[in-house]
Amino acid sequence: MISRKDLRWFAPVLLCITLFECTHVDQSGEQKATSELRELEEEIHQLVNQYRVSQQLPPLVTHEIITYYARMHSRAMARGEVAFGHHGFPERVEMISRFLTKNAAAENVACNNETYSDCARHAVQDWIGSSRHRQSINGDYVLTGVGVAASPSGFYYFTQIFWR
């Protein structure tokens, strides 16, 4: 929950998120079809929740602050600013913790160059097929955020952050 003390920081951050989302340009200089990436994020969220429900677990609720930091990490990987992986996860958790109380957090990342129509499904299948990633999906989390970015070379980068 956002405290009154932190509320003064929330509005400017939300405004920055909104402005950044509207003006994102990838490395090739072309504006990325943000709606396509948002569709992939929603598909990841739905597929993970379908799996959780099949395991008798409650669905995760998307939170915009968590989503923002998941997107930033996916974009950094897609741009080559950070290597593929969990680099900076403690810092992401720290930033999110400024807005949400944290009891636990986890992160899954994926990268593939599947066709647009298959890439989200393949990422989730890979996570479910990995015991470590599946542990995050099956964890006692209530909130999530998914970020997807595409590199100029056609690779999709996925980050899902889990939060309790």
Order of alpha helices (4+ residues) and beta strands (2+ residues): alpha-alpha-beta-alpha-alpha-beta-alpha-alpha-beta-beta
